[in-house]
Amino acid sequence: MSTTTKASTKPMDEDAPIASRMADQISNGIDEVARKASRFTERLRENGSALNDELSAASERFGDGAKRLGSVASEQIRAHPLAAIGIAVAAGVIVSRLMRRR
């Protein structure tokens, strides 16, 4: 029986370095994934910040353009009130006809 005991312990001793190497490889793989996840998270933050800045700037431009359009329209209505009424009536007739067809 002592030969059986030696035979059964020998493969376990041989597997110990393999298990250790596998554990090291798994540990290295986990570390690499953590580094890549950290880099990816940082890039997401940077891109999110840049996108937020761009959207804020676009919002300001849109608001400024809407204000200018409103002031120009207001000036034109005051300068040509009959034309403004005619355009409003024509737009109303067109919209009402389009709505009736549906």
N, C-alpha and C positions, 0 to 999 in steps of 0.2 A: 503494500500500500504506500510505502514511502516514495516509490517511483511515480505513482499516480499523483501524489501530493506535489512532487517536484514538477511534474508535467503540467499540472493545472496552475501552478504559481508562475511558471516561466512565461506563458503567453500574457499573463497579467502584467508582468514586469516589462515585457516588450511593448505592450499597449500603453504603458504610462507615458513614454516620450511622445507617442502619437497623439494621445489625448491632450498632452501639454501643448503640442504644436497646434492642434485644432483649437484649443482654448485661446491661444495667442492670436491665431488668425481671426477667430470670431471677435476677439477684443479689438484687434486692429480694424476689422470691418465696421464694427459699431462706432469706433472713434472717427473713421472716415465719413460715415453717414452723418454723424453729429456735426462734423466740420462743414460738410456740404449743406446740411440743413441750416446751419448758422449763416453761411454765405447767402443762401437763397432767401432767408428771412431778411437779411440786411438789404439785399437788392429789392425785395418787395417794399420795404419801408422807404427806400430812396425813390423808387418809382411812384409809390403812393403820394409821397410828398411833392414830387414834381408834377404829378397829375393834379393834385389839389391846387397848386400854384397856377397851373394853366387854366383850370376851371374858374378860379377866382378872377383871373385876368379877363377871360372870355365873358364872364358875367358882368364885369365892369364895362367892357366894351359894348355888350348888348344893351345894358341899361342906359349908357350914354347915347347910343344910336336911337333907342326908343324915345328918349327925351327930346333929341333933336328932331325926330320925325314928328312927334307931337307938337313941338313948337312951330315947325314949318307948316304942318297941316292947319294949325290954329291961325297962323298968319294968312294962309291962302283962303281960308273960310271967311276971315274978316275982310280980306281984300275983294273977294268975289262971292258974296253970299248967294246970289241967284244960281250961279254955276254949282255951288255946293249942294243946294237943294235939288237941282236937276240930277246931279250924280247920285244923290241918295235915293231919289224916286226911281231912277233907272235900275239901280242895284236892287232895290226892294222888289220891283216888278220881275226882274230876272230870277231872283231867289224864290219868289212865290211860285213862278211857273215851274221851276225845277222841282220844287217840293210837291206840287200838284201831280206831276207825272209819276211819282213814286207811289 
